[in-house]
Amino acid sequence: MQTPNITILGGGLSGLLTAYLLKKEGFTSQILEARSRLGGRIYTFRPGNEASVELGATWLGKKHRHLVGLLNEMKIDIYEQHMGRKAFYEPMSVSPPQLVDLPPNDEPSYRIKGGTDRIIQVLAEQLDQNQIHCNQVVKKLRKKDDRLEIQTGRDHFEADLAISTLPPKLLVSEIDFFPALPKDFVDIASKTHTWMAESIKIAFTFEDAFWRKSQSSGTIFSNVGPVHEMYDHSFNNQFALKGFMDNAYHSISRKQRKELVLEQLRRFYGGKVDSFISYHECIWQKEPYTFSSYLHPVIPHQHNGHSIFQKTFLDKKLLIGGSETATEFPGYMDGAVESAYHAVEKIKELLS
């Protein structure tokens, strides 16, 4: 039998891993990625000689067995997130921040050594570069006879099978299918929460980690905001603080966001924060290849892991993958990894 041509929509962790696993099985695949970079919601920003900043996916735990197994296979190390023994807690605006003791953590969080995008780099290195097509925004997907025709904003592709690793909401909102996908699938997908899509991630880099001194901490929990969590984001001799800003601030300017966060940090550190080297942010709600507006409110992880995503469509020529579709830890990096393994097993079953 002729080797089938398989097209993967999306060049994030799930898409790249799917291509890697297919290559190991002897299948040919190509990746269509809308962005100019690979990684999707893994986005490690590297500002020269300063600390690298994770503006996308950052942490994992030992319970994330699919991701941990893949990192071991790729010989990529992890290290424990520095929390310190104390944290600043800001319960209300009328009270000053409190420095409280952190309880022991039996399930610490870990970061990927060298940056979260290290796994993206290693996977991409295992593929032939002519397999990867960036700046390809898929607009239409049409089944014609026994083939799929895929139209992007720039080019035309054909495939025997296609696997979407896009967020389900983005898939049904931004791509025109013919014949149309089943109504029950579109209904569920359009109400499926996209992991991290509303997040605002901010970071400041510094010359030194002044927060590691006695009676201070780089760990912050606040009910006041605008940042509700912040963590020490340093590695080796490069220092940074990274936090999550309330998504209500997505509509104001970058300068306004920066000033609001600095105003908050002065409550913990005084004028020391004004010695920052640089400020970085990612407003994921403004990322068109991640976020698509919902018609109705959704809750975090709504419909993530729904059984409908395990089905095939267009006469078994379209599979649905990606983090939100995973049966374990959907909406996390581990889910992205699990869904890739599942998709490849499904392809082998379809082609057997």
C-alpha positions as CSV (number, residue, x, y, z in Angstrom):
1,M,0.0,0.0,0.0
2,Q,1.2,3.5,-0.8
3,T,2.4,5.5,2.3
4,P,-0.5,7.9,3.2
5,N,0.1,11.6,3.3
6,I,-0.9,12.9,6.7
7,T,-1.4,16.6,7.5
8,I,-1.2,17.9,11.0
9,L,-2.9,21.2,11.8
10,G,-0.8,23.0,14.4
11,G,2.9,23.1,15.3
12,G,2.6,23.1,19.1
13,L,3.7,20.3,21.4
14,S,1.0,17.9,20.4
15,G,1.5,18.6,16.6
16,L,5.2,18.2,16.7
17,L,5.1,15.1,18.9
18,T,2.5,13.5,16.5
19,A,4.8,14.2,13.6
20,Y,7.7,12.7,15.5
21,L,5.8,9.6,16.4
22,L,4.5,9.1,12.9
23,K,8.0,9.3,11.5
24,K,9.1,6.6,13.9
25,E,6.3,4.5,12.6
26,G,7.4,5.1,9.0
27,F,4.5,7.5,8.0
28,T,4.9,10.7,6.1
29,S,3.4,13.8,7.6
30,Q,3.4,17.6,7.2
31,I,2.7,20.3,9.8
32,L,0.7,23.5,9.0
33,E,1.4,26.1,11.6
34,A,-0.3,29.5,11.5
35,R,2.4,31.4,13.4
36,S,5.9,32.2,12.3
37,R,7.2,30.2,15.2
38,L,6.6,26.7,16.5
39,G,5.4,25.9,20.0
40,G,1.9,27.2,20.2
41,R,1.1,27.9,23.8
42,I,4.7,27.1,24.7
43,Y,6.4,30.4,24.4
44,T,9.8,31.0,25.9
45,F,10.9,34.6,25.4
46,R,14.7,35.0,25.4
47,P,15.7,38.7,25.8
48,G,19.4,38.6,25.2
49,N,21.6,38.4,28.3
50,E,18.6,38.5,30.7
51,A,16.6,35.7,32.2
52,S,14.5,33.8,29.8
53,V,10.8,34.3,30.5
54,E,8.1,31.7,30.1
55,L,5.1,33.6,28.7
56,G,3.2,30.4,28.0
57,A,3.2,26.9,29.5
58,T,5.7,26.6,32.4
59,W,5.2,24.0,35.0
60,L,4.7,20.3,35.3
61,G,4.5,17.7,38.1
62,K,5.7,14.2,38.6
63,K,2.1,13.0,38.2
64,H,2.3,14.1,34.5
65,R,3.6,10.7,33.5
66,H,3.2,11.2,29.7
67,L,5.2,14.4,29.7
68,V,7.8,13.2,32.2
69,G,8.3,10.0,30.1
70,L,8.8,12.1,26.9
71,L,11.3,14.4,28.6
72,N,13.2,11.3,29.8
73,E,13.2,9.9,26.3
74,M,14.5,13.2,24.9
75,K,17.1,13.5,27.7
76,I,15.7,16.8,28.9
77,D,16.1,17.6,32.6
78,I,13.7,19.3,34.9
79,Y,14.2,21.2,38.2
80,E,12.0,22.2,41.1
81,Q,10.3,25.5,41.1
82,H,11.9,27.7,43.8
83,M,9.2,28.7,46.2
84,G,11.1,29.6,49.4
85,R,9.9,29.0,52.9
86,K,7.7,32.1,53.0
87,A,5.2,33.9,50.7
88,F,3.6,37.3,50.6
89,Y,-0.1,37.1,51.1
90,E,-2.4,40.0,50.3
91,P,-5.9,39.2,51.6
92,M,-7.6,42.6,51.1
93,S,-6.9,46.1,50.0
94,V,-7.4,47.7,53.4
95,S,-4.7,45.6,55.0
96,P,-0.9,45.5,54.3
97,P,0.6,42.4,52.8
98,Q,1.5,39.6,55.2
99,L,4.7,37.4,55.0
100,V,3.4,33.9,55.9
101,D,5.1,30.5,56.2
102,L,4.5,28.1,53.3
103,P,3.5,24.6,54.3
104,P,5.5,21.6,53.1
105,N,4.6,20.7,49.5
106,D,4.5,17.0,48.8
107,E,3.8,17.6,45.1
108,P,6.2,20.4,44.0
109,S,6.0,22.0,40.5
110,Y,8.9,21.6,38.1
111,R,10.3,23.6,35.2
112,I,12.1,22.3,32.1
113,K,15.8,23.0,32.2
114,G,16.9,25.3,29.4
115,G,13.3,26.6,29.0
116,T,10.0,25.0,28.2
117,D,10.6,25.5,24.5
118,R,13.5,23.1,24.8
119,I,11.1,20.2,24.1
120,I,9.8,22.1,21.1
121,Q,13.4,22.5,19.8
122,V,14.3,18.9,20.3
123,L,11.2,17.6,18.6
124,A,11.6,19.9,15.7
125,E,15.2,18.8,15.3
126,Q,14.0,15.2,14.8
127,L,11.9,16.2,11.8
128,D,12.8,17.0,8.3
129,Q,12.5,20.8,7.8
130,N,10.5,20.3,4.6
131,Q,7.8,18.7,6.8
132,I,7.1,22.0,8.6
133,H,5.2,24.9,7.0
134,C,4.9,28.0,9.2
135,N,2.8,31.1,8.4
136,Q,0.1,28.8,7.0
137,V,-3.3,29.8,8.4
138,V,-5.8,27.1,7.5
139,K,-9.0,28.6,6.1
140,K,-10.9,25.7,4.4
141,L,-10.8,21.9,4.7
142,R,-12.8,20.0,2.1
143,K,-13.2,16.2,1.5
144,K,-13.1,15.5,-2.2
145,D,-13.4,11.8,-3.2
146,D,-10.9,10.0,-1.0
147,R,-8.7,13.0,-0.4
148,L,-8.7,16.1,1.8
149,E,-8.1,19.5,0.2
150,I,-6.7,22.0,2.6
151,Q,-6.7,25.7,1.7
152,T,-4.6,28.2,3.7
153,G,-4.3,31.9,3.3
154,R,-1.2,31.2,1.0
155,D,-1.2,27.7,-0.4
156,H,-3.1,24.6,-1.2
157,F,-2.3,21.2,0.3
158,E,-3.7,17.7,-0.1
159,A,-3.8,14.8,2.3
160,D,-5.1,11.3,2.9
161,L,-5.7,12.0,6.6
162,A,-5.6,15.1,8.7
163,I,-5.2,15.6,12.5
164,S,-6.2,18.8,14.1
165,T,-4.2,19.8,17.3
166,L,-5.8,23.2,17.4
167,P,-8.0,24.2,20.4
168,P,-11.5,22.8,19.4
169,K,-13.1,26.2,19.8
170,L,-10.6,27.7,17.3
171,L,-11.0,24.7,14.9
172,V,-14.8,25.2,14.5
173,S,-14.7,29.0,14.6
174,E,-11.9,29.6,12.1
175,I,-12.0,26.8,9.5
176,D,-14.7,26.2,6.9
177,F,-15.5,22.5,6.5
178,F,-17.1,20.8,3.6
179,P,-19.0,18.7,4.2
180,A,-19.9,20.4,7.5
181,L,-18.9,18.7,10.7
182,P,-21.7,17.2,12.7
183,K,-23.8,19.6,14.7
184,D,-23.2,17.9,18.0
185,F,-19.5,18.1,17.6
186,V,-19.6,21.8,16.6
187,D,-21.8,22.5,19.6
188,I,-19.4,20.8,22.1
189,A,-16.3,22.2,20.4
190,S,-17.6,25.8,20.4
191,K,-18.3,25.5,24.2
192,T,-14.9,23.9,25.0
193,H,-12.6,26.1,27.1
194,T,-9.2,26.8,25.5
195,W,-6.5,26.3,28.1
196,M,-4.6,29.6,28.9
197,A,-6.6,31.6,26.3
198,E,-7.6,34.3,28.7
199,S,-4.3,34.5,30.6
200,I,-2.2,37.5,30.9
201,K,1.4,36.6,31.8
202,I,3.8,39.3,32.9
203,A,7.4,39.3,34.0
204,F,10.2,41.6,35.1
205,T,13.9,40.8,34.9
206,F,16.4,42.1,37.4
207,E,20.2,42.2,38.1
208,D,19.8,40.4,41.4
209,A,17.2,38.4,43.3
210,F,16.6,40.8,46.2
211,W,13.4,38.9,47.1
212,R,15.5,35.9,48.3
213,K,16.8,37.8,51.3
214,S,15.5,37.2,54.8
215,Q,12.0,38.5,55.5
216,S,11.1,38.5,51.8
217,S,9.9,36.2,49.1
218,G,9.4,35.9,45.4
219,T,6.2,34.0,45.9
220,I,3.1,36.2,46.1
221,F,-0.6,35.4,46.5
222,S,-3.0,38.3,46.3
223,N,-6.8,38.8,46.5
224,V,-6.2,42.4,45.6
225,G,-4.4,42.3,42.3
226,P,-3.9,43.2,39.6
227,V,-1.4,40.2,39.8
228,H,-3.0,37.4,41.8
229,E,0.0,35.1,41.7
230,M,3.8,35.7,41.2
231,Y,6.8,33.4,41.4
232,D,10.6,33.5,41.4
233,H,11.4,33.0,37.7
234,S,15.2,32.9,38.0
235,F,17.6,30.4,36.7
236,N,21.4,30.2,37.4
237,N,22.6,33.9,37.6
238,Q,19.7,35.4,35.7
239,F,16.8,36.7,37.7
240,A,13.2,37.4,37.1
241,L,9.7,37.5,38.7
242,K,6.8,36.2,36.7
243,G,3.1,36.5,37.5
244,F,-0.5,36.1,36.3
245,M,-2.5,39.3,35.9
246,D,-6.2,39.4,36.1
247,N,-7.6,39.1,32.6
248,A,-9.9,42.1,33.1
249,Y,-6.8,44.2,32.2
250,H,-6.5,42.9,28.6
251,S,-8.0,46.0,27.1
252,I,-5.7,48.6,28.6
253,S,-2.3,49.6,27.2
254,R,0.9,47.8,27.9
255,K,2.3,50.8,29.7
256,Q,-0.8,50.9,31.9
257,R,-0.4,47.3,32.8
258,K,3.3,47.7,33.6
259,E,2.6,50.7,35.9
260,L,-0.2,48.9,37.7
261,V,2.0,45.8,38.4
262,L,4.9,48.0,39.6
263,E,2.5,49.8,41.9
264,Q,1.4,46.5,43.4
265,L,5.0,45.2,43.7
266,R,6.1,48.3,45.6
267,R,3.8,47.2,48.4
268,F,6.0,44.1,48.8
269,Y,9.4,45.3,47.9
270,G,9.4,49.1,48.0
271,G,11.5,51.0,45.5
272,K,13.7,48.0,44.7
273,V,11.3,46.9,41.9
274,D,12.0,50.1,40.0
275,S,15.5,48.8,39.3
276,F,14.1,46.2,36.9
277,I,15.9,45.7,33.6
278,S,12.9,44.9,31.4
279,Y,9.2,44.2,31.4
280,H,7.6,41.4,29.3
281,E,4.0,40.3,28.8
282,C,1.8,38.1,26.7
283,I,-1.9,38.8,26.4
284,W,-3.2,35.4,25.2
285,Q,-6.7,36.8,24.5
286,K,-5.0,38.8,21.8
287,E,-3.4,35.8,20.2
288,P,-5.6,35.0,17.2
289,Y,-4.2,31.5,16.7
290,T,-5.1,30.6,20.3
291,F,-8.1,32.6,21.3
292,S,-11.6,32.8,19.7
293,S,-14.4,34.6,21.4
294,Y,-17.2,32.5,23.0
295,L,-20.8,33.1,22.3
296,H,-21.7,32.1,25.8
297,P,-19.6,32.1,29.1
298,V,-17.5,29.0,29.7
299,I,-15.8,27.8,32.9
300,P,-12.2,26.7,33.1
301,H,-11.6,23.3,31.4
302,Q,-15.2,23.1,30.2
303,H,-15.6,20.0,28.0
304,N,-11.9,19.3,28.1
305,G,-11.5,15.6,27.6
306,H,-15.0,15.2,26.2
307,S,-15.6,11.8,24.6
308,I,-16.7,13.3,21.3
309,F,-13.1,14.3,20.6
310,Q,-12.2,10.6,20.4
311,K,-14.3,10.2,17.3
312,T,-13.2,10.5,13.7
313,F,-14.9,12.7,11.1
314,L,-15.2,13.2,7.3
315,D,-15.4,9.4,6.7
316,K,-12.6,8.7,9.1
317,K,-10.2,11.1,7.4
318,L,-10.2,13.8,10.2
319,L,-8.9,13.1,13.7
320,I,-9.2,15.6,16.6
321,G,-6.2,15.9,18.9
322,G,-4.5,18.6,21.1
323,S,-4.4,19.2,24.8
324,E,-8.1,19.9,25.3
325,T,-9.0,16.5,23.8
326,A,-6.8,14.3,26.1
327,T,-8.4,11.7,28.4
328,E,-5.8,12.5,31.1
329,F,-4.9,16.0,32.3
330,P,-6.7,17.7,29.4
331,G,-5.7,21.4,29.0
332,Y,-2.1,20.8,30.2
333,M,1.2,19.9,28.6
334,D,0.7,16.4,29.7
335,G,-2.6,16.3,27.9
336,A,-0.9,17.5,24.7
337,V,1.5,14.6,24.9
338,E,-1.1,12.0,25.7
339,S,-3.3,13.2,22.8
340,A,-0.4,12.8,20.4
341,Y,0.2,9.2,21.4
342,H,-3.5,8.5,21.2
343,A,-3.8,10.0,17.7
344,V,-0.9,7.9,16.3
345,E,-2.4,4.7,17.7
346,K,-5.7,5.7,16.1
347,I,-4.0,6.3,12.8
348,K,-2.3,2.9,13.0
349,E,-5.7,1.3,13.7
350,L,-7.3,3.1,10.8
351,L,-4.6,2.1,8.4
352,S,-4.1,-1.5,9.5
